[in-house]
């Protein structure tokens, strides 16, 4: 072999060796790029990511106080389900510093129906919790072939923070899944690309292996219906088309409540989460008909060719009122079961048929929620009685998705059932607001004491102009019997004369009145060996008649001895409570008669009898004959803190016991 061939062989060998080593290296680099997975791809659970898109200083400017400087921010939050099971009713917790203002949220809503703009830290809150809104559930990649829109929610956040001017980025201190059963490690900061400060953070939440899901967390979409609550409101979607739906709203006072709330001239309010608007209503009406809000609002921009003149309401927060009874059979506005009752809802124990009220609405939706399966209920529900009516205060919780309501089918003559497309339940409970004054009070009296213990001073509040002429702190003075029918302003002479006769001290200035529209007198009438009786009198000092009134009294130890009521329709309903209402013809407590001088209140009265057989040891004179609590139309009344006393009665009873004991002793001794 010559030298030339040798060099060719050597050169070829070297070339092949170089090619062998270079090719794997090049292929390895390409494969390495493919195998360098992102944090999202590496997460086999629920991936959470928070990214800041923009931050900008806004007015007012504080160059000398950078901590006070407001900064607008725009962020995107991603919830991605990479697990093998669906994520049901997801909830995301983000901890922002106190004072952060959340202004806008896209594709999610604040939990507990909180209203935007929302200030973090108010009412003792820490951060915010977001829920899915129109996308409450995220499916798995397995069942959707990885379709991103079905397994991921992308949320937009706009708000205001304070301090740390750009380009510094301010991230939340916590980011985690609030859905039960998941463990989320502390979030990691994203690698900074253009600045030395991270613009985002992420974490991967995994199912807790020790967690056992129940029917209301992961394994089911709907929740069980609540078994408690003074009122329950159902929001049932009965028809759904692209861009619009029909819903039935039904309010029902609970048959299980012990407070026996009622409503007169109810008014219902809510807030639309996505600028929905109402075409028409049946069974109720809105207080304002103003299509111009649609025409010049976001609805007009989205639907420039739509004629809004015929629409019922375009308010973000509409208010609904019930229709009068004569509209119940109206073809256009009525014909809804439980509608058209002048807004009156009575306790279930009083009248089951009149304990509910309902109406129907036809709703138009806004993009991007036009899909017929995208159904989002209203938020921030509020219901109350009209001003002047004696009604309790109701506070409502957020709407909760429940199993669809089943109705009797009224669409044709076949005996079938109709199932709602989707249903939500709103539970409302009677509460006592801190600053709301009562509207009724109670006086105590008895056969063994001629003085009446009046309602406490300023029981229902005292107007400022009145408080300047009387004492709001002094206890109310005892009254003579004939003062109960006299307005407080006309009682001065009687109060002073009674105090003079009984040697009571009269303060200067005199105590203020009770200022209650309804007063109730509880009078112990009799007390004997087998039983006792009381007389209950209702006085209406207000300017309106009280229709279909009812009252409850908590009788404590005396409850089991209840026998009968004679002018009221009364019954024992448990929880030591007697329930009473007017008989037919006596169910109106008429308003005060201003034509008389002095004015005369509307009045109703009944005797109530009790037996002592089932209440051994009861002591009427010691206070067992007086109620512990009194409610009128569902509202608790103010009662005195003392009872009428009688030393004479106690002395006579003690003397009688001594006499019988002496006689018994003589009889025993005579037998020996």
Phi, psi and omega in degrees: 000132181278170184295328182294316180293323180299316179297324179296318181294316180297316182297317180295319180297315179298319181297316180295321178296317178298318179297322180296316183283324181289319184297311177299322180297317179293316179295321179298321180294319179295315179295324179299320178298319181292327184273354179279084187283152178280163177304325178295316181292332180278350185268115175262028177228222178257116183269128178243135180219138177237122181234135175269124180269322184199148172220139183209133177294140180231168178292151355281155182263139180231077182298331181269350181227075185300334180291337179272350187293119175285138181229121177282139179229152176231124184225159176237133179241133181244132171242112186239122180271103176256014181273177180266359177236151181297153175259107187263133178049056183294149177220134185240127179255130177232123180263109174261160175295149176303140182099343176299134181253119175270115187263315182223146175224129177248136177067023174197171178223159175284136178295153178067024174059032177291145187261139176273149353290144184242131180263118179295132180106343179288148182060027176076014182282159175233111181069198180225152175242124181255143175236173194287343182063244181277356176230070184285343184235144176241123181282181180261158177294332182295314184277352181239005185057034175077019180294115190299322184295338183265342183247359184221140173245131179245115188252136175257132179237132174231133181195192181229131173240176184232136179087176176053075181294158177302154006274006180295137181257140181245111183261159175298155179277338179218145177215112183206162177276127180267359176292131183302143173100002182244145175248124182242118176291166177302135183294147176263148177279140176290153178290128180290139182253314185251341180230172180277353182252138182292144179255004182197173179210158181208161175206160180239114183265132181241153177296136176286119182298339180272352184281136177245104184294147173250186188290348183249011181245280189254321191280343179231152180276321186262157179261160174287148178291145184290143178260357180234161179132138179284334175214143176235133179246130178255131173245101187248120173278116184259336175218142180218127176231173179298117176085357181200162177204166176244133182231147174251128179250120181233126177255132184224119173289133187292139176282348182261356184287151182255357179265345175053059178286160175217169176221137174242129182052055184301151173223129186246134179231150170208175179238130177283132182280338187227036176061032175297160178217158192253125176284308180205166177229153173225133180091352178200175178214159179267149184292335181231132171248104186219080180297342182297334178294330173284316185300318182258005181258194180297333179296319179294327178288322181283328182235072185295337182264002184276139176272108183270359186298330182268004183280146185284316187203138178236017181286146174293326179234085180284155176241129183251143175233152179284156177270158177290163185301322184294350179265001187297328181257011180291130184296325185272321188247344183249220179062033173245124179305135179073014179266172164061066181228029180061020177078017181262128174234121184256158178301148180301321181293338181273314180201098182304323183291332183256017179268001182232159176211145185211157173204168184237144177227148172249121191246137171257139182258167180246150175301146006264020184268035186277343180302140185291344177266356177270104184232120182234123182284163174296163181239170173056059182284137177218136177222141182204168172270168182288161178298137180096335179280146179273091182229149175288169178264131179251137171241131187250144176273183180286159175292136180240129180292126180232173178299145185303140179287143179252128181242155167297138183282113178252015182274336176209186186272355181288138182282071181240178179246151179247129182252130179296152179291318178206147183224143173232150179239133177242123182257128180241140180233149179286129178229166177244103180299147184299323187257006180271129180276145174297168180235005179213156178211171189232141170247150179245142174207169183204164180289340185261006177213124185282347178273142176260129175278114188281175171298145178302153179304132178055039180306319181251026180091157178232123176302149183300321182292331178283321184298340180284341184253357181213172182265125177272354184257329183292142177293148180296146180275147179299150185244151167282161185302319185286356180279344182297329183267007183250133176304151185302322182296342180257009184266350189307311182297318181294319181296315181293319180294319179295320178295323179295317182293324184263003179061039175273149176283134180250113180285159174233122000285168179294154176298148176290166179281186180272332179058039179256140177287329179238127172238146183233126177257127175250115185242121174283115189269315184218160176206113181225184187297319185272336184187191179204171182216158177224159177237126181250126182237130178259132177240129177252107178262009183271178182262012181219150176287145176255104183274145177051048182291159171208159181216157175225145176229134175269111187265002176056233184294338184274354189302314185294345180270002182302132181247303185196157167244148191247337177238351174246158172271106187238153178204155175268126189244014180091172179057035180061021188249133171259130180253134181218149176211167182287142172291169179302127184094344179239020183266008173245124172262101190290159183285172181296144178267104183278352180285333179282156178228108000287166182299150182243129181282158168293144189216138172223149188210147175210148173268140180236127183251148181226150173251150180265358183301320184261006180228063181298141178085003181292141182236099185296314183295330181283354177120354180292344180274003181245145182292151177274327176216149177227133177239142174231122183053034175089354180256135181287133181264155177280131181240158178295158179263357179231162179246157172298141179238162177208106176294326181296316181295317181295321179295319181292322178294318179295319178295320180296319179296320179296319180297311181295323178295321179294317179298315180299320180294320178295321179296318181295317182292328182290341181282346181268000000 
